[in-house]
């Protein structure tokens, strides 16, 4: 019964998953994110597919187990000299368990040796015994660009790089790094009472972990990268999440089948937030079944900065200072003709600029603050969404064009979409990020980003798990000594599973 309950919990999972909130659906309020394990639970299709795959993997073990059980039963029912008249009945009973006997079985029966039965695997029983589900998406993008982008070309293009490709200008390539795998442990009750805490867990990976080597064939071998890993405790309307998870400041992101792990606008046009290890507590304030939902989330998570110590060994100013603190309020309502949601987030952190050692140079501390929020409205075939922020010294959250220092700035973006049919939709987006120029020049001595404007247009076709999108992305980036433009044409396909 416990095994069957575990499988049932898996198959009862919610919608598909993107760590960037509901990318293909255009975002979701916090309550929906929590119901889907912060943007994910395996879909029924995903669970069934993953469980059948796992069943196939376990088939060898299942076959050996079934065979051992049949042989044991055959031994127990094998005729002795005093029970030879019952041998036919015993053989018939074995045949019912093991299926049709083979020729070797018949020979064994005439000699009195235990038969070697052909095992019959009970696939449903194997599936029911699996306490997890596997889900994700296959993603591929073919693109052409007239200039280089940062953070990189292809699926992680966000702003125009300070130098162009060259006289030829156009480059053409392909990218599959948005491909994602998610493993989710089914929710399990930690007690017998109806009010017992229930535990679940999520591990999520994509392929932005660099490349296998630096040779001519390396870019066809992207390496796996851990994105999120956390365990949840849920009871009633309260969820306690511990692990590496999206920060509350990561809210809505533009709809794009090409830019998912690096959404359009992240660190370039008003989108901020990241994934950090910490404690995230969420309480749904509205009553169960209420049309208007309200949820409050508070979080404390690891700090981050560029130095002064080894950032790979957690010795930056962020780890040496006060952990990052955020609180988020979500409100949403689903009606017959319109659905809307909105959120607001406050952020605070303090970096110790001397690192983990004594402050011998008197550099002191640096406080980071931010206010961010967003909203989404869907009325019939029309969707409008967007978000913005204003903050100071939050480069670790991709603020101020992902630049680190005592820099103030703001950013915002908006996107509109129209569903032409049930499967075909069109989308248009624009956004900007504008740190204070004087702050940037004081904090960064070399080439730095002073402003960026991003625009994008998308035609998207969706049928079940399959999505096909044709997209245009344009970035105009103002650097300290020059202004650059970069344009990308992309054709992307996604199959969610």
C-alpha positions in Angstrom: 0.0 0.0 0.0 2.8 2.4 0.8 4.4 1.7 -2.6 1.1 2.3 -4.4 0.6 5.5 -2.4 4.1 6.8 -3.5 3.3 6.1 -7.1 -0.1 7.8 -6.8 1.6 10.9 -5.3 3.9 11.0 -8.3 1.1 10.7 -10.8 -0.9 13.3 -9.0 1.8 15.9 -9.7 1.1 19.3 -11.1 2.1 21.0 -14.4 5.4 21.0 -16.2 8.4 22.7 -14.8 10.8 25.6 -15.6 13.0 27.0 -12.8 12.4 30.4 -14.4 8.7 30.7 -13.5 6.4 29.0 -16.0 8.3 30.2 -19.0 6.1 28.8 -21.7 3.0 29.7 -19.9 4.2 33.3 -19.2 4.6 33.1 -15.4 2.6 32.1 -12.4 2.0 33.5 -8.9 3.8 32.2 -5.8 0.9 30.0 -4.7 1.0 28.2 -8.0 4.8 27.9 -7.9 4.6 26.3 -4.5 1.9 23.9 -5.6 4.3 22.8 -8.4 7.4 22.6 -6.2 8.6 26.1 -7.0 7.8 26.0 -10.6 7.6 22.2 -11.0 6.1 18.8 -10.4 6.3 16.1 -13.0 3.2 16.0 -15.2 1.2 12.9 -15.5 2.8 12.3 -18.8 6.2 12.9 -17.3 5.6 10.5 -14.5 4.2 7.8 -16.6 7.0 8.1 -19.1 9.7 8.2 -16.5 8.2 5.4 -14.5 8.0 3.2 -17.6 11.7 4.0 -18.4 12.7 3.2 -14.9 10.6 0.0 -15.1 12.6 -1.0 -18.2 15.8 -0.2 -16.3 14.7 -2.4 -13.4 13.4 -5.1 -15.7 16.5 -7.2 -15.2 16.2 -7.1 -11.5 12.5 -7.7 -11.7 13.0 -10.7 -13.9 15.5 -12.2 -11.5 13.1 -11.6 -8.6 10.1 -13.1 -10.4 12.2 -16.1 -11.5 13.5 -16.7 -8.0 9.9 -16.6 -6.6 8.7 -19.0 -9.2 11.6 -21.4 -8.7 11.0 -21.3 -4.9 7.3 -22.1 -5.4 8.2 -24.9 -7.8 10.6 -26.4 -5.3 7.9 -26.3 -2.7 5.3 -28.0 -4.9 7.7 -30.4 -6.6 6.3 -34.0 -6.3 8.0 -36.4 -4.0 7.7 -40.2 -4.2 4.7 -40.1 -1.9 2.9 -37.3 -3.8 3.4 -38.3 -7.4 -0.3 -38.4 -8.2 -0.4 -34.7 -7.3 2.4 -33.7 -9.7 0.0 -32.7 -12.5 -1.9 -30.3 -10.3 1.3 -28.9 -9.0 2.6 -28.4 -12.5 -0.6 -26.7 -13.5 -0.3 -24.3 -10.6 3.3 -23.5 -11.6 2.2 -22.8 -15.1 -0.5 -20.4 -14.0 2.2 -18.5 -12.1 4.9 -18.5 -14.6 3.1 -18.7 -17.9 3.5 -21.3 -20.7 6.2 -23.8 -19.8 9.2 -24.2 -22.2 10.5 -27.4 -23.7 13.1 -27.6 -21.0 10.3 -27.3 -18.4 8.6 -30.4 -19.8 11.8 -32.4 -19.8 12.4 -31.3 -16.2 8.9 -32.4 -15.2 9.5 -36.0 -16.5 12.7 -36.2 -14.4 11.2 -34.7 -11.3 13.7 -31.7 -11.4 12.4 -28.2 -10.5 11.2 -26.5 -13.7 12.9 -23.3 -15.0 9.9 -21.1 -15.5 9.7 -18.2 -17.9 9.1 -15.2 -15.7 6.2 -12.8 -16.4 7.0 -9.2 -15.3 4.2 -7.3 -13.6 4.9 -3.8 -15.0 2.2 -2.1 -12.9 3.7 -3.5 -9.7 7.2 -2.2 -10.7 5.9 1.2 -11.5 3.9 1.4 -8.3 7.0 0.6 -6.3 9.0 3.6 -7.7 9.0 6.6 -5.2 10.1 9.2 -7.7 9.3 10.8 -11.1 11.6 12.1 -13.9 10.5 15.0 -16.0 12.1 17.8 -18.1 12.4 19.0 -21.7 14.4 18.5 -24.8 15.4 21.9 -26.2 17.2 22.9 -29.4 17.7 26.4 -30.9 19.1 27.2 -34.4 20.2 30.8 -34.6 21.9 33.5 -36.6 23.5 36.7 -35.2 25.0 39.8 -36.7 27.2 40.4 -33.6 28.4 38.7 -30.5 26.3 38.7 -27.3 27.1 38.4 -23.6 26.7 36.3 -21.5 27.2 34.2 -24.7 25.8 33.4 -28.1 22.7 31.3 -28.6 20.5 30.4 -25.7 22.3 32.7 -23.2 22.4 35.9 -25.2 21.3 38.9 -23.1 23.3 42.1 -24.2 25.5 43.3 -27.0 29.2 42.5 -26.5 31.6 45.4 -26.7 33.1 44.2 -30.0 31.4 42.9 -33.1 32.2 39.6 -34.8 34.1 41.3 -37.6 33.5 42.3 -41.2 31.5 39.2 -42.1 29.2 40.0 -39.1 26.8 37.1 -39.4 27.4 33.9 -37.4 25.1 30.9 -37.5 25.0 28.2 -34.8 22.9 25.8 -32.7 22.4 25.4 -29.0 20.8 22.6 -26.9 21.9 23.6 -23.4 18.4 24.5 -22.2 17.7 20.8 -22.2 16.6 20.0 -18.7 16.2 16.9 -16.4 14.3 17.0 -13.1 13.9 14.3 -10.6 11.3 14.6 -7.9 10.8 12.4 -4.9 7.1 11.8 -4.3 5.5 13.4 -1.4 5.5 11.1 1.6 3.6 11.5 4.9 5.9 11.6 8.0 3.2 10.2 10.3 -0.1 8.4 10.4 -2.3 11.4 11.3 -4.1 13.4 8.7 -2.2 16.5 9.9 1.2 15.0 9.6 4.0 16.8 7.8 4.6 15.6 4.2 8.1 15.5 2.7 9.2 15.8 -0.9 12.4 16.8 -2.8 13.5 18.1 -6.2 16.8 17.8 -8.1 17.1 19.8 -11.3 19.8 20.0 -13.9 20.5 21.6 -17.3 23.5 21.6 -19.6 25.1 25.0 -19.0 28.0 23.5 -17.1 30.6 24.4 -19.7 32.0 22.1 -22.4 34.0 19.0 -22.5 37.4 20.4 -23.4 38.3 23.2 -25.8 38.8 21.4 -29.1 36.9 21.5 -32.3 34.3 19.0 -31.1 33.9 20.4 -27.6 30.9 22.6 -28.3 28.8 19.5 -29.2 29.5 18.2 -25.7 27.9 20.6 -23.2 28.2 19.4 -19.6 25.6 19.0 -17.0 25.0 21.7 -14.4 23.1 21.5 -11.1 20.4 24.1 -10.9 18.2 23.4 -7.9 18.2 20.8 -5.1 15.9 21.2 -2.1 13.7 19.2 0.3 10.2 20.4 1.2 8.1 19.9 4.4 4.5 20.7 3.9 1.6 20.8 6.3 -1.7 22.4 5.5 -1.0 25.9 4.1 2.7 26.0 5.3 5.7 24.9 3.3 9.3 24.9 4.6 11.9 24.5 1.9 15.6 23.9 2.6 18.2 23.7 -0.1 19.2 25.6 -3.3 16.1 27.1 -4.7 15.0 30.2 -6.7 15.1 33.4 -4.6 11.8 35.1 -4.0 13.0 38.1 -6.1 13.0 35.8 -9.2 9.5 36.4 -10.4 7.9 36.7 -13.8 10.1 36.3 -16.9 9.3 36.9 -20.6 7.8 34.1 -22.6 10.5 32.7 -24.8 11.3 29.1 -26.1 14.9 30.2 -26.9 15.9 31.9 -23.6 14.9 29.8 -20.6 17.9 29.2 -18.3 18.9 32.8 -19.2 15.6 34.6 -19.7 15.4 37.7 -21.8 16.0 40.6 -19.5 18.0 38.7 -16.8 20.8 41.1 -15.8 20.0 43.2 -18.9 16.4 44.5 -18.9 14.8 44.5 -15.5 14.8 40.8 -14.5 16.6 40.0 -11.3 16.9 37.0 -9.0 19.0 33.8 -8.7 19.2 30.4 -7.0 20.9 30.1 -3.6 21.1 27.6 -0.7 18.9 28.8 2.1 15.6 28.4 4.0 12.4 29.4 2.4 9.1 29.5 4.3 5.8 30.1 2.6 2.4 30.5 4.2 -0.8 30.7 2.2 -2.9 33.3 3.9 -6.2 32.9 2.0 -8.7 30.1 2.8 -8.7 26.9 0.9 -10.8 27.3 -2.2 -10.8 31.1 -2.1 -11.0 32.8 -5.5 -8.5 35.4 -4.4 -5.3 33.8 -3.2 -2.8 35.5 -0.9 0.6 34.0 0.1 3.6 35.3 2.1 7.1 34.0 1.7 10.2 34.8 3.9 13.7 33.6 3.0 17.2 33.7 4.3 19.9 32.5 2.0 23.6 32.5 1.3 25.3 35.7 0.3 27.4 36.2 -2.7 29.9 38.6 -4.2 33.0 38.7 -6.5 35.6 38.6 -3.8 37.9 39.3 -1.9 38.4 35.6 -1.1 38.0 32.4 -3.1 34.4 32.6 -4.3 34.5 28.8 -5.0 35.3 28.1 -1.4 32.6 30.4 0.0 35.0 33.1 1.1 33.5 36.1 -0.7 32.3 39.3 1.0 28.8 37.9 0.7 29.5 34.8 2.8 31.5 36.9 5.3 28.6 39.3 5.7 24.9 39.1 6.7 22.9 36.4 4.7 20.6 37.7 2.1 17.0 38.3 3.4 13.9 38.6 1.3 10.2 38.7 1.9 7.5 38.3 -0.8 3.8 38.9 -1.0 1.7 37.3 -3.7 -1.9 38.1 -4.6 -3.9 36.5 -7.4 -7.4 35.9 -8.6 -8.8 33.5 -11.3 -12.2 34.5 -12.8 -14.3 33.3 -15.6 -13.1 36.0 -18.1 -9.9 37.3 -16.5 -7.0 36.0 -14.4 -4.5 38.2 -12.7 -1.6 37.9 -10.3 0.8 40.3 -8.7 3.8 40.2 -6.3 6.1 42.5 -4.5 9.5 41.6 -2.9 11.9 43.4 -0.5 15.6 42.5 -0.4 18.3 43.2 2.1 21.9 42.0 2.5 25.2 43.2 3.9 28.6 42.3 2.4 31.8 42.3 4.5 34.3 43.7 1.9 37.3 42.6 3.9 36.2 39.0 3.5 36.6 36.4 6.2 39.8 38.0 7.6 40.3 41.1 9.7 39.5 44.5 8.2 43.0 45.8 8.1 42.4 48.2 5.2 39.2 49.8 6.6 37.0 48.9 3.6 34.0 48.2 5.8 30.7 46.8 4.6 28.4 47.3 1.7 24.7 47.1 2.1 22.5 45.8 -0.7 18.8 46.7 -1.0 16.1 46.3 -3.6 12.4 46.5 -4.2 11.0 44.5 -7.1 7.6 43.4 -8.2 5.5 42.3 -11.2 2.0 41.6 -12.4 0.3 39.5 -15.1 -3.2 39.8 -16.5 -4.9 37.5 -18.9 -8.3 38.5 -20.4 -9.6 36.1 -23.0 -7.0 35.8 -25.7 -4.9 38.7 -24.5 -2.0 38.5 -21.9 0.0 41.4 -20.5 2.8 40.9 -18.0 5.9 42.7 -16.7 8.1 43.4 -13.7 10.7 46.0 -12.5 13.2 46.7 -9.8 15.0 49.5 -8.1 18.1 48.6 -6.0 21.6 49.2 -4.9 24.6 46.9 -4.8 22.8 43.7 -5.9 25.1 42.5 -8.7 24.8 39.0 -7.1 21.1 39.1 -8.2 21.9 40.2 -11.7 21.0 43.8 -10.8 22.8 46.9 -12.3 23.5 45.0 -15.5 25.2 42.2 -13.6 27.9 44.5 -12.3 29.4 44.4 -8.8 30.0 47.5 -6.8 28.2 50.3 -4.9 26.0 50.9 -7.8 22.4 52.2 -7.8 20.0 51.5 -10.7 16.7 50.3 -12.0 15.2 48.2 -14.7 11.8 47.1 -16.1 10.2 45.1 -18.9 6.8 44.4 -20.3 5.4 41.8 -22.7 2.1 41.4 -24.5 0.7 38.3 -26.1 -2.3 37.4 -28.2 -3.6 33.8 -28.8 -4.6 33.7 -32.4 -5.8 30.2 -32.1 -5.6 27.5 -29.4 -2.1 26.6 -30.6 -0.7 29.7 -32.3 0.2 32.9 -30.4 2.3 36.1 -31.0 4.3 38.0 -28.4 6.2 41.3 -28.2 8.5 42.4 -25.4 10.7 45.5 -24.5 12.8 46.2 -21.5 15.6 48.3 -20.2 18.2 48.4 -17.4 19.9 51.7 -16.4 22.4 51.8 -13.6 23.7 55.3 -12.5 26.6 56.2 -14.8 28.7 57.9 -12.1 28.3 54.9 -9.8 29.4 52.5 -12.5 32.5 54.5 -13.4 33.6 54.8 -9.8 33.1 51.0 -9.2 34.6 49.7 -12.5 37.8 51.1 -13.9 37.7 49.3 -17.3 35.0 48.9 -19.9 31.6 48.8 -18.2 27.9 48.7 -19.2 26.0 52.0 -18.7 22.6 51.0 -20.1 20.9 48.4 -22.1 17.6 48.1 -24.1 16.3 44.7 -25.2 13.4 44.0 -27.6 12.0 40.7 -28.7 9.2 39.3 -30.9 8.0 35.8 -31.0 5.6 33.6 -33.0 4.9 30.4 -31.0 3.1 27.2 -31.9 2.2 24.8 -29.1 0.5 21.4 -29.3 0.6 19.3 -26.2 4.2 18.8 -25.1 5.6 20.2 -28.3 6.5 23.9 -28.8 8.0 25.6 -31.9 8.9 29.2 -31.9 10.4 31.7 -34.3 12.0 34.6 -32.4 13.9 37.9 -32.9 16.0 39.4 -30.1 17.6 42.8 -30.4 19.9 44.4 -27.8 21.4 47.9 -27.8 24.1 48.3 -25.1 25.8 51.4 -24.1 29.4 50.8 -22.9 31.8 53.2 -21.3 33.5 54.0 -24.7 31.0 52.9 -27.3 27.4 51.8 -28.1 26.8 48.4 -29.6 23.9 46.6 -31.2 23.3 42.9 -31.7 20.5 41.0 -33.3 19.6 37.3 -33.1 17.2 35.3 -35.2 16.2 32.0 -33.6 14.1 28.9 -34.4 13.6 26.9 -31.2 11.8 23.6 -30.4 10.9 22.2 -27.1 9.4 18.8 -26.2 8.4 18.5 -22.6 8.2 15.1 -21.0 
